[in-house]
Amino acid sequence: MIDEAIAQAQFEQLFNAKPSFAVRCPGRINLIGEHIDYCGGLVMPMAITQSTQGWYRFNGTSQIRIYSARFDALTSFNPHDVLQPPKGTWEDYVQGILNLGAHRQAGCGFDLLVTSDLNAGGLSSSASFLGLLALVNHHALTGARVESRDVSQRLTLALLCQQVENQFVGVPSGIMDPASVLLGGLMTLDCRTLKFQPLQAIPETHRLVIMDTGVPRTLAASGYAQRVAEVGAIETLIANRDLTDKTKRYAGLATLPDDQMAKVLALLASDPLKRRARHIFSEQARVVQAALALEKEDMGALGRLMNESHQSLSVEYDVSCPELDLITQLSRDSGLALGARMTGAGFGGCAISLVPVEHLEGHQAWVTRAYQQQTGIEPILLASEVAEGANIIAL
């Protein structure tokens, strides 16, 4: 947990003034629908209580000063110097928001302290940080806070965050993460049309448990980019064969009609592209089935779909790792969980498990002990709850 009193005291020490506003942007887990957001798929993200938090004030100058507690570093920008090239550090996210967010106005500077309890991979810490920056920058430029009911403006800021990742930071990410943290809740999101449907939360009788493997996602950036490129190669093949006139690069593979899927799989005679397509098609179907399972409060069906999703991500999409495979299998082997799967880009980081509340302690003890015995790493297990989207409050 973040100690707000300590953070505000640190703000005063850094900037010689008290903060005027507090801002929070949640992390997210993806219940199901992994690696299909960048090909137009339907996904099911859930904002979580773990978050990025900040405290800020308008400083009456043009200078923007931001301190990151995570990196113990202070950076500053002026409106006229945000066009510098990326450095490959956390400052790129700040510079990208200021650059692409058109921060060119004099007298709109602010002081911001940022901290986070999103320490594990797979919980969308980068999108959470970007969402927070986007809200603060918008507030500084317009003088208005974006209300939770202003869905259009929040989606606009989500698109800005995606643009920063794609064009400035150099990560070909989809829209799911920024949309999830800015809108909040549990939802299905159509990543092609940006239409979303809020869903009822997991019943009180069950919890989604975040399982941090303790393994850094060292291959996530390169592996993620490779999968995006493979999807692009599949879509190019489809376009060249005129299988459909609706498929667009990074926009439509997950939305192919059923009668086209068999033709695509026949076209992709060689691995790994055929396996990639099989995952995308099957994962899209699982999201639809999971939404029905939630509606019926059929947690057994939801757990089975989570298991199938992880198997597909591991075998067909090759984005898991030995530790993710192990911790999800241990969760199942405990006999106390209904299903488990990796969440996020993969290659390390976190998995999630669906556990009845009466088995939370037993499940945690079983998985922790067995995982530590086999890997020498003590995992962190934490029951998650659904959270609201990013918000600003006056102090």
N, C-alpha and C positions, 0 to 999 in steps of 0.2 A: 504493500500500500504506500501511496505517496503522502508524506507528511506536509500538509498545506502550510502550517505555521512556519516550518523550517524553510520551505520554498519561498514564502513571502518575505521572510527575514533575509534570505539570501538575495532576493530581488532588491531590497532596500540597500544592502551593502554594495551591490554592483552598480546601481543606477542612482543612488542618493535620493530616492523618492519611493513612495508606496505605489503598488500597482493599483490601477483603477478597474481592471476587468480580469476575470478568470475565464479560461477557455478549455474545453475538454473535447477530445475526439477519440472515439473508441477504436479498439482493434476489431478484428473480425475472424471468425472461423467460417469455413465453407462446409455446410452440412453435407452437401453432395453436389456434383456438377463440376468436377475438377478438370482444368485444362480445356474447357470448351468455351470460355468467355471470349477468347480472341478469335473464335470462328463462329460467332453469332449465336451461341448456345443459350439455353435457359439454365440458370444457376440458382443455388439456394444458399446465399450467405446469411450470416447472423452476426450482428454487432454484439460485442461482449463488454463486460464491465472493465476489464483491463484496458488501459488507455494511454494516450499522450495528453499531458496537461500543461497548460501555460498560464502565465500571469503577465499582463502587459499594461502599458499606459501610452497615451500619445504624448510625445515629448516636445511638441511645439517647434521642432526643427524639421529639416528634410532628411536627417540621418536615421537609418534603421539599424538598431543594435539588437542582436539576438545571442543569448547565451544558452548553450546546450549542456545540461547537467550530465547527460550520458557521456559526452566527449570532454567535459570540463573545458570548454572552449568558448570564447566570445568572438563573434564576427560582426562586421559593420559594413553597410552599403549606403551609397548615395544614389539618388535617382539617375544621375548621369553616368554611373560606372557599373550598372548591372549588366552591361553587354559583354563583359569579360567571358572568355571561354571557360568551359567546365574544368574543374580541378581534380575530379574523382574523389571528392570528400562530401561530408554531410552538407557543406555549404552550397553544393550544387543545387540541392532541393530549394534552399532559400533563394538563391539567385534565379533559378528557373521560374519560381512563382512570381518574383518581382519582375522578371524579364517578360515572360509570356502573359502575366497578369497586368501588364501595362502600367507599372508603377512609375509614372513620369511626372507626378505632381509635386511641386515644392510645398513644404510645410506639412507634409503628411507622414512624417517620421514617427516611429514608435520604438519603445524598448520592450523586449520580450524575453522572458525566461521560460525554457521548455524542459520538462522532465517526463519520464515515462516508466511504466511498469510492464511494458511489452518487450520483455527481454529475450523471448524465444522466437526462433524462425517459424514462419508459417502463420503468424497472427496478424500480418499486414501492418507492421510497424511503420514502413515507409509511407504507405497510403494514409495512415493515421497522422503522421507528421505533416504530410502535404495538405491533408484536409484542414488541419489546425492552421497552418500558414495561410491557406487560401481564405479562410474565414476572417483571420486577423487583417490580412491585406485588404480584403473587401471592405471591412469596417473602417480601416484607416482612410481609404480612398473616397468612400461614399458617406461616411458618418452614420451608416445604418447597419444594424445587426441583421443577419439573415435568420428569419423566423423558421421554426421547424415546419410550419405549414407551407412555406414557400418552396414547394417541391421543384418548380422550374429553375429557380436560382440555385438550388442545391445541386441539381443535375448539371447545370452550367459550370459550377465550380468543380464538380467531379470530372467533367470533360477537360477542364483546365489542368487538373492534377494528372490525368492520364497523358495529356499533351506534354507536360513537364517530364514525366518518366520516359515517354517515347522519344521526344525530340531533343531534350536537354540532357537528361541523365543517361539515356541510351539503353533503356530497358523496354522491350516491345510488349509491355503489359496491356491487359484489357481494361474494360471499364468497371468490372465487378468490384474491385477493392475500394476505389474512391467512392463509388455510388453507395456501397454498403455502409461505410463509416460515416458518410454525410447524411444519409437517410435514416439509418438505424433500424432496429428491429430485426425480425426474421422474415424473409421474403423470397419470392421467386422473382428473378430479374431477367428479362429478355435482353440480352446484350446486343442484339441487332437493332431493336426498336426503342430500347430504354424504357419500355413499359414494365411496371413492377406490380406485384400483388402481395400486400402484407399477409402473413400467415399467422395463425394462432401459435403461441409458444409451445415448446415441448411441455407435455402435461407435468403437473407438480409431482407426480409419482416417479418421474425420471429426471436424470440430469445428463447433459453432455459434459464429459470429463476431458479436459485438455491434458495430453500426455507429452511432455517435453523430453525428447530422447537425449538431450544434452550433446547432440552431434551438430556442429555448425553446417550450414548449407553451402559448403565450399564450391560445389559444382552447380548451384542453382542458377546463377546468372547465365553461364554458357549453355547449360542444359536446357533452360527455358527458351533461350533464343533459338537453339537448334530445333526444338519442337515447333515453335512458331514458323520457322523456315520450312519445316517438313509439311506443315499444314498448307503453307503457301504453295509448295511444290505439288501437293495433291490437287489444290484448287486450280492451279495452272493446267494440269493434265486434264481436268474436267472441262475447263473452258476450251482447251484446244480440241477436244473431242465433241464439243457441243452437246454434252449430255443434258445440260440445262442452261437456260439463259438467266437464271436467277442467282447463280453462284458468283460471289465476288471475293476477291482475295481478303482474307482475315474477316470476312463478314457473313459467310453463308454455309460453310461445310456442315455445321451441326443442324442446319435447318432443311437439308435436303429431304424431299418427300420419300416415303418408304419405298415406292416403286423405283427410285433411282439408286438406293443404297446398294442393292445387289449388283447393279451395273458398275458402280464405282469400285466395289470390291473385286469384281472380275477384271477391271481395267488395271488395278494395282496388283500385278502378279508377284511382285517381289517385296520382301521385307526391307526396311521396317515400315514403309508407308502403308502397307495393307494393315498391319497391326495398329498403327496410329488411327487409321480410319475406323477400324472395328471398335476401338475404345470410344472415339467421339460419338459414333452412332449409338452404342449401347449406353453410354453415360447420359446422353440426352434423354433416352427412354427412362432411365432410372430416376432422373429428376422428376419427371411427370408422375411416375409411380410413387415416389417419396411424398410428393404433395398430397396425393390421394391417401396415403398411409397416415399422414399427419391429420388430415381432415377427419379420418375415421378413428384417430387415436390408436392406430394399430402399431404399437412400438415394436412388436416382433417382426413385422414386415419391414419397417424402417431399418431395423438392425441388419436384416438379411441384405437389404439393398446396400448398406454401408460396407458390408463384407465383400459383396460383389464388386463394388466400386474400387476398393483397395486392390483386389486381385487384378482387375483390369489395369489399374494405374501401374502396378508392379510388373505384370507380365506383358501387357500389350503396349503400354506407353513408356515403360522403362524410366519412371521418375521417382521410384522409391529407392530405398537403400537397405542394407541388412538390418540396421537398427530399427527403422520404421516397420519393416516386415516382422521383426522380432517382437516389438512392443505391442503391435496389433494382434499378433498371434497369441501372445501371453494373455492379453485382455480376454480373448475368446476362450483360451484354455482354462481360465479361472472359473468358468461356469457362472460368473456373476455379471457378465455384460451381454447385451443383446447383439452388439455389432461394434466394429472398430474399423477406422480407415485413416490414412494420412490426410492432412489438410494443408492447403497452400501449394507452392510450386514443387515441393518435394526435395529429394536429395539430402535429407536431414530435416531438422526442425521438429515439428509437432505432428501428432496424430490426435484423433478424438475417439471417444468411446461412449456408447449409449448405455447407461447403468441405472437400474432401479435405485431409488434413494436409500432403501434399506440395506443395499449392498455396497454403498459408497466406500465405507471404511474397509471392509473386507477386500474389495477390489483393489483399492489403493495399496493395501499391505501386500497382497499377493503379487501384483505387477511390480511393485517397487523391489521386493525381495528377489524375485526371479530374474528381473532385468539386471539388477546389480550383480547377481551371482554370475550371469553369463557375459556381461560386458565390462564390469568394473566401474560402471557409471551409475550414479544415483539419479534416477529420473525424477522429474517434478510433475506431480499429478494435481490438478486443480479443477474442481467442479465449476463450470461456467454458467453464467446467466445472461439472458438477453438484455441489451442496453439500448437506450435511445441514441439518436444520431448526435453528431457534434453540436455543441451549443456554447454560447457566451453568456456570462452573467456579470452584472455590475456589482462591484464590491462596496 
